[in-house]
């Protein structure tokens, strides 16, 4: 016997007036009663979430959006309706919703409608699909749907429309540049440039020239005027990657730029106005560096108006399968279909991943070379119990990773470690907790052997 769809409840005239108003909104919106039942949906909702949003009228919102049998808060998620009932004000949350296109990140904002006695008679829910992150396999941008990933993404969505400086804090390989680009893409400056400054590769002598530019003849070798990265970022976003590596003597110049919004090219006398949104990132403990006198306190408070902690891959192990599918799908787009068997995937999900997503990508790149039949198996992966490095490496890795560039003794230690390390340079960088470019720079500081 076929089950019949519940009939929509009768709609009072006030609700008809509200729905007519919502039809003028470009974003998907629905009206809910206090018992989670969808009373109405505007045309934008019907276009985004199924073509015939009217089919959802009369159903519970948690069944439609999440395929749950109980409200979100009873299923372990934050339910905006629960919070609105308590605060009697609007609430906003980022959820994973089922859509005709598959699971998607959807930002949900819920507002109460009060009757003449101050009681909540209904709710208006606005839904915005997040375009700069994917809850499905994707070869581009941010990918994930774990709780900790969603928390970082929700914070990103909060700050992106503002002009506040953002500080991304996370271990090497956690995707700081991807998060920085997502901040840019979700901001009002998305049409402007996104300029990356690799602070770990800037010496004191290069810092001003690269950041601010220089005039012809400003120093030996300056044969023409050069535009600096600050000028390149006009109207867009300036991303200072590994800001913890900025030399102490140069931090005051960076602070002056941020505070005054002005700068001068090297060798110039005229002052130029800067116009950029600042996003910075580091894997270093800036709090400890401030106490040690290695990072200016005033600069820290300027760049850390809105810190976002990015989770390690170990913290978001539930995303590993999704990340693996994303990588293999991207490789397949290049011409060769690849897959992974269940045992190999289970082994990847048990690994600690000190090098995070970068390390996972490197392991998969290597495994693909052995998967002749297009299927990655356990034997194509590094042994799970293999040490990441010789025992001696563990005793010096922390000091070597934190040491400033240019110290010959530290570079010599790194060179000795690299000579005895059984893996690739990428694996060594992951073991030390630094980026590959930082490792190469510090090895280079030693000079010829």
ZAZA-852535 format. One line per field, with one value per residue (C-alpha): x, y, z. Coordinates in pm, whole numbers, plus 32768, in hexadecimal, padded with zeros to 4 digits. Example, Ala and Ser with C-alpha at 12.3 -4.5 7.8 and 13.67 -1.06 7.14 Angstrom:
c1 = c(84CE  8557)
c2 = c(7E3E  7F96)
c3 = c(830C  82CA)
//
This chain:
c1 = c(8000  809B  80D0  8032  80EB  806E  7F85  8008  7F5B  7E6B  7F1A  7E9C  7E92  7FC4  8090  801E  8091  81E4  8215  81BB  82C8  83CB  838E  8449  8580  8693  870E  865E  8570  846E  836F  8362  826E  82EA  82D7  83D9  82D1  8312  81E6  825C  8389  83DC  8438  85AD  859C  84E9  85F9  871C  8695  85CC  850F  83C5  83F0  8279  82B2  8365  8245  81AA  82EB  83DA  8508  85FD  8577  8597  86EB  8799  86CC  86B9  8598  85CA  8622  8790  87DE  876C  884E  8987  897E  893B  87CB  8786  8617  8679  875D  8659  8555  8640  86C6  8590  8680  871D  881B  8909  89B5  8A70  89DF  8A0E  88C6  884E  8804  87B3  8928  8994  8A0F  8A67  8AD4  89AA  89A7  885C  87D4  8693  85BD  8488  8333  8283  810A  8053  8096  820D  81F9  82B2  81B2  829F  8403  84A0  85D1  86CA  87B4  88F7  89C4  8B38  8BEB  8D58  8D58  8CE0  8C3F  8C6B  8DAB  8E4D  8FA1  8F9D  8F7B  8F15  8E88  8DF6  8CC2  8D42  8CCE  8E1F  8E3F  8CDF  8D31  8E5B  8D8A  8C71  8D6D  8DF1  8C90  8C5F  8D94  8DAF  8CB7  8D69  8EB7  8F4C  90A9  909D  91AD  91AD  9255  92A5  93B4  946E  939B  9243  91E1  921E  9240  90FA  9047  90E0  9067  8F0C  8F05  8F54  8E50  8D3E  8D8B  8D20  8E80  8E59  8E7B  8FC8  911F  9188  92FC  93CE  9508  95E9  967F  9762  9819  9853  99A0  99C6  9A6B  9950  982B  97F4  983B  974E  9639  964B  9702  9827  9889  9987  9AE4  9A75  9B8C  9C83  9BC3  9A87  9A83  9911  97F0  9750  95ED  95DA  94E8  9424  93DD  9388  9282  91CA  9054  9086  911D  9287  92D8  940F  9467  9546  9544  95FE  9735  973E  988C  9861  9901  9800  96D1  96C9  96B1  9596  94E6  9506  946B  9342  930A  9332  92BF  93DF  953B  9658  9714  9884  993B  97FD  978D  961A  9525  9433  92E8  92AF  915B  9150  90A7  91A8  91AF  92DD  933A  943B  9485  9560  94F6  94E8  948D  95D1  9694  9611  9683  97D9  97F2  97E9  969C  9619  94EE  9456  946E  93CD  929F  927E  9274  91AF  9062  8FB7  9085  900F  90A7  90C0  909A  91A6  9155  9162  9045  8F74  8FB6  8E4F  8EAD  8FC8  8EEA  8E5A  8FB6  9034  8F0B  8F4D  90BA  9078  8F5C  9040  9148  9040  8FE7  9148  90FB  912C  9014  908D  8FE6  9049  8FDD  8F3A  906B  9151  9057  902F  91A8  91B2  909C  916A  92A6  9308  936A  9464  9489  930E  926B  93B6  943F  9302  931E  948B  943B  9327  9409  9506  93FC  9373  94C3  94A0  932D  935E  91F7  916A  911F  91EB  921E  92C5  940C  9425  9424  9547  9543  9468  9569  9696  9745  971D  988F  99C3  99B6  9ABB  99D8  98D5  99CB  9A22  98E6  983D  996F  99C1  9860  9852  99B0  99C7  9A53  9BBF  9C50  9D61  9D5A  9BE6  9C02  9D1C  9C3C  9B2C  9C1E  9C94  9B2C  9AD2  9BFB  9B86  9A11  997A  985B  982D  986C  96F3  96DF  9800  974E  9613  96D8  976F  961E  9690  9638  9714  977E  97E9  98B6  9964  99AC  9A4A  9B18  9B8F  9BFF  9D19  9DB3  9E86  9EEF)
c2 = c(8000  814E  824E  83A0  84E6  85B3  86C8  8829  88D8  89F4  8B42  8C7C  8DC3  8E45  8D1D  8D5A  8EC3  8E50  8D55  8E5F  8F3E  8E27  8DED  8F32  8EAA  8E20  8D29  8BE3  8C11  8B38  8B6C  8A72  8A40  8A06  888E  888A  886B  8923  8A04  8AB0  8ADE  8BF9  8BCA  8BF0  8AC8  89FB  8A49  89FB  88D4  87FE  88B3  887B  8902  88E0  8768  87AC  886F  87A8  86E8  8715  87EB  86F4  85DC  86AA  8744  8635  84F6  84E2  844D  8545  86BA  871A  8754  85F1  856E  8613  8757  88BE  8909  8A79  8A56  89DF  8B0D  8C02  8B7A  8BC9  8D1C  8D8F  8E29  8DB6  8C9D  8C2F  8AE1  8A22  88CB  87B7  879C  8697  8743  86CB  86F6  8626  8696  8808  8904  89E4  8B14  8B22  8C5D  8C3D  8D61  8D4B  8DE2  8E59  8E7A  8F95  8EF0  8ECA  8D54  8CB2  8C58  8BFA  8C16  8C96  8BD3  8C5A  8B60  8BB7  8AAB  8AD7  8AD6  8AEC  899D  8845  872D  8648  85D4  86F8  8736  88A8  897E  8918  87BA  8727  86EC  8688  874E  87F7  8854  88E3  89AE  8A52  8A8A  8B29  8C1B  8C6C  8CBC  8DA5  8E76  8E70  8F8F  9072  9121  9097  9000  8E83  8DAB  8C3E  8B5D  89F7  88F6  88D7  8833  888C  8960  8AC1  8B54  8AAF  8B43  8C98  8C87  8C23  8D58  8E27  8D7C  8DA8  8F1A  9054  9059  8F0F  8FBF  9056  8FAF  8EA7  8ED9  8DDE  8E51  8D32  8DD1  8CA5  8CF6  8E6A  8ED7  902B  90B5  903B  9085  91F4  91D0  90A9  9135  92A7  92AA  9389  94A7  948F  94BD  948A  9389  92C5  91F3  92C8  930F  9369  93C7  9294  927A  91DB  90CD  91C7  9291  9153  9104  9252  9217  90AB  8FCE  8FBA  8E65  8E62  8CF1  8C83  8DDC  8D4A  8D41  8EBB  8F3C  9000  9136  9131  90FD  926F  92CB  91D5  9265  93C5  9354  92B3  93D4  94F7  9456  9503  94AA  9522  9468  9436  9569  963C  976E  976F  96AF  95B6  9544  93D2  9334  91C3  90C8  9020  8EA9  8E14  8CAE  8BF5  8A9F  8B3B  8B83  8CFF  8D19  8C6D  8D38  8E7C  8E0F  8DB8  8F0C  8E71  8F08  9064  9070  919F  90F3  8FBA  907A  9127  8FE5  8F0A  8FC2  8E82  8D44  8BFF  8AB6  89BF  8851  874F  8626  854B  861B  85F6  8486  8467  853F  845D  838A  84C8  855C  8418  8411  857C  8539  8400  84A9  85CC  84D9  8425  8571  856A  842E  82FF  8275  8215  8173  80F8  7FB5  7FA9  7F1F  802E  813F  80B2  80BE  8229  827C  81E9  82B0  83D9  84BA  85AC  8650  8672  8695  86D7  858E  84D2  855E  84F5  8393  8377  8402  82F3  81E2  8241  81E8  8082  8054  7FBE  7F42  808C  8013  8082  7F66  7F43  7ECE  8016  80E3  811E  8021  80AB  804F  80DD  81F5  8349  838D  82FD  830F  8421  84FF  851B  85BC  86DC  8704  8801  88DB  88C5  891E  8A4D  8ACF  8C11  8BFC  8C54  8BA4  8AC7  89CE  8995  8975  887B  87B1  87B5  8748  8625  85C5  85D9  84FB  83E6  840A  82DA  8393  84B1  8620  864A  853F  85E3  8734  868E  85E6  8732  87E3  88E5  8928  889E  89FD  8A4D  890C  895A  8ABD  8A47  893E  8A42  8B23  8A2B  8A6B  8972  883C)
c3 = c(8000  7F9A  80AC  806E  8099  81C2  8163  81A2  82C3  8274  824E  82F9  823A  82F7  8279  8111  8132  81B9  809F  7F9D  8037  8032  7EBF  7E7F  7F30  7E50  7F58  7FB0  80D7  8184  829A  83BA  84D4  863C  8601  84E5  83D3  828B  824A  810A  8025  7F34  7DC6  7E0B  7EFB  7DF5  7CF5  7DE1  7EA1  7DB9  7CA7  7D59  7EB7  7EE9  7F08  8052  80E8  8206  824D  8372  831A  83B7  82DB  819E  81E0  82AC  8279  83F6  84BA  85D7  85ED  85B8  8728  8776  8661  86ED  8623  867D  8639  85F6  8656  87B1  87DF  8756  8849  8968  88F1  8833  873A  85F0  85DE  84CC  8494  8385  8335  8236  8176  8080  7F36  7DD4  7D8D  7EBA  8012  8023  8128  816A  824B  8304  83A8  8472  84ED  85CA  8577  86B1  86D7  8789  88DB  88A0  8864  873F  8638  851C  849B  835B  82EB  81EC  8146  808F  7FDF  8026  7ED6  7F46  7FFF  7F98  8062  7F33  7E86  7DD4  7D3F  7D95  7ECC  8029  8054  8193  8263  83BD  84EC  8525  83B5  83B6  84EE  8442  8308  83D4  8472  8318  82A2  83CB  838D  8210  81CB  82C6  829D  83E0  83C0  83D2  846F  8404  8504  84AA  847B  8334  8227  82B6  8189  8207  80AA  803C  816B  8121  7FBA  8036  8117  7FE3  7F08  800E  803D  7F86  7EF0  7E36  7CE6  7D50  7D58  7E54  7E93  7F55  800D  807D  81B4  81F1  80AE  80F3  8185  8228  80EE  800E  80F4  80A2  7F30  7F03  7FDA  7F85  7E37  7DD9  7CF5  7BDF  7C6F  7DD8  7E05  7D34  7C3B  7C46  7AD1  7AC3  7BA3  7C3E  7CC2  7E1B  7E8B  7F5E  7E23  7D63  7E6D  7E43  7E65  7EC5  7FD3  8049  80DC  81B9  81CC  82EE  838D  84B6  83D8  839C  8425  8567  84D0  83B6  8494  84EE  837B  834E  8480  83F4  82AC  835E  844F  8360  821C  816B  80F0  8012  7F06  7F55  7ED3  7EB6  7F79  7F26  8001  7F67  7FF8  802F  7FF4  804F  8135  8214  824F  8302  8357  8423  84B3  85C3  872C  871A  888D  88F0  87F0  8888  89E2  8953  88A9  874B  86DF  8725  880C  875E  860D  8699  8717  85C6  84FA  85EC  85F6  8583  85BA  851B  858E  846E  84D5  8494  83B8  84EE  8582  8446  83FB  8384  8258  81E2  80FD  8064  8031  7F94  7EA4  7E4E  7DFE  7D32  7C78  7C22  7BA5  7AD6  7A34  79AB  78E9  79D0  7AAB  7C06  7D34  7E8E  7F35  808C  8145  80C0  8116  8276  82A4  8236  832E  844C  8404  84E4  83BC  845A  8305  82E0  8189  80DA  815F  80FA  7F9A  7F82  7FF8  7EF3  7DE1  7E30  7E45  7CEF  7C54  7CCE  7C7E  7B24  7B0F  7B8E  7CF1  7E1E  7F17  806B  7FCE  7F0F  8054  8144  8261  837A  8485  83CA  848B  83ED  841F  84D1  864C  864D  8582  8693  8784  869C  85CA  86AD  86D0  8560  84F9  85DD  8592  84C9  836A  8340  846F  83E3  8502  84E0  8368  8396  8480  837D  826E  8344  838C  821B  81BF  82A7  8275  81C2  811A  8027  806E  8081  8190  824C  8242  82C3  83DB  8446  8433  8333  81C9  80B4  804A  81B1  81BE  8074  80E6  822B  817E  8086  81A3  81EB  8097  7FD4  8099)
//
